[in-house]
Amino acid sequence: MPDRPGIRALLAGVAPAVLVPAVHAESPRDRYWAQLEYFLPKVESSARPDASENGPTGTRLSMEDDLGLRDCKGTPYLLLGTRLV
């Protein structure tokens, strides 16, 4: 099968819906629940120090490339809940 990024992206989007059992909305019978999420942003930041308003412009610094900061930082979220009756 030829390498097709579009098909891989489609399969990556559909696979969780197919592999995960049916998810039910919260109902009054639910006493406890848990939710797990993961956020993976792509970060690109830069700075340019300038001397003054009419002075020479400074050199652009890439925070990730020049200063060695990470350009991706994953953040997991865990939400646990209970219904008080």
C-alpha positions as CSV (number, residue, x, y, z in Angstrom):
1,M,0.0,0.0,0.0
2,P,1.5,3.4,-0.9
3,D,2.4,5.8,1.9
4,R,-0.6,8.3,2.1
5,P,-0.5,10.8,4.9
6,G,-4.2,11.7,4.4
7,I,-5.3,8.1,5.0
8,R,-3.1,7.9,8.1
9,A,-4.6,11.1,9.5
10,L,-8.1,9.8,8.8
11,L,-7.4,6.4,10.5
12,A,-5.8,8.2,13.5
13,G,-8.9,10.3,13.9
14,V,-11.4,7.4,13.4
15,A,-9.5,4.7,15.4
16,P,-10.3,6.1,18.9
17,A,-14.0,6.2,18.1
18,V,-13.9,2.6,16.9
19,L,-11.6,1.2,19.6
20,V,-13.2,2.8,22.6
21,P,-16.5,1.3,23.8
22,A,-19.7,3.3,23.6
23,V,-19.4,6.4,25.8
24,H,-22.5,7.4,27.6
25,A,-23.4,10.9,28.7
26,E,-23.6,11.6,32.4
27,S,-26.9,10.5,33.8
28,P,-28.6,10.9,37.2
29,R,-27.6,7.3,38.0
30,D,-23.9,8.0,37.7
31,R,-22.3,8.4,41.2
32,Y,-18.7,8.6,40.2
33,W,-16.8,9.5,37.0
34,A,-13.3,10.1,35.7
35,Q,-12.1,12.0,32.7
36,L,-8.5,11.9,31.3
37,E,-7.2,14.4,28.7
38,Y,-3.8,15.3,27.3
39,F,-2.9,18.6,25.8
40,L,0.2,18.8,23.6
41,P,0.7,22.4,22.3
42,K,3.4,23.4,19.9
43,V,5.3,26.5,21.2
44,E,7.3,29.0,19.2
45,S,8.5,32.1,21.0
46,S,11.0,34.8,20.2
47,A,12.4,38.0,21.5
48,R,14.4,40.9,20.1
49,P,16.1,43.3,22.4
50,D,16.3,46.9,21.0
51,A,18.4,49.7,22.4
52,S,15.9,52.5,22.2
53,E,13.2,53.9,19.9
54,N,15.5,55.3,17.3
55,G,18.5,53.1,18.1
56,P,19.7,50.0,16.3
57,T,17.5,46.9,16.2
58,G,18.7,43.9,18.2
59,T,19.1,40.4,17.1
60,R,16.1,38.1,17.0
61,L,16.4,35.3,19.5
62,S,14.4,32.0,19.2
63,M,13.7,30.9,22.8
64,E,13.6,27.2,21.7
65,D,16.5,27.1,19.3
66,D,18.9,29.7,20.8
67,L,18.2,29.2,24.5
68,G,17.5,25.5,24.4
69,L,13.9,25.6,25.7
70,R,11.4,22.8,24.7
71,D,9.0,23.5,21.9
72,C,6.5,20.9,23.1
73,K,5.2,20.4,26.6
74,G,2.5,17.9,27.3
75,T,0.0,18.6,30.0
76,P,-2.2,15.7,31.3
77,Y,-5.5,16.5,33.0
78,L,-7.3,14.2,35.3
79,L,-10.8,15.0,36.5
80,L,-12.5,12.8,39.1
81,G,-16.0,13.5,40.3
82,T,-18.8,12.3,42.5
83,R,-22.4,13.1,42.8
84,L,-23.6,14.1,46.3
85,V,-27.0,12.6,46.9
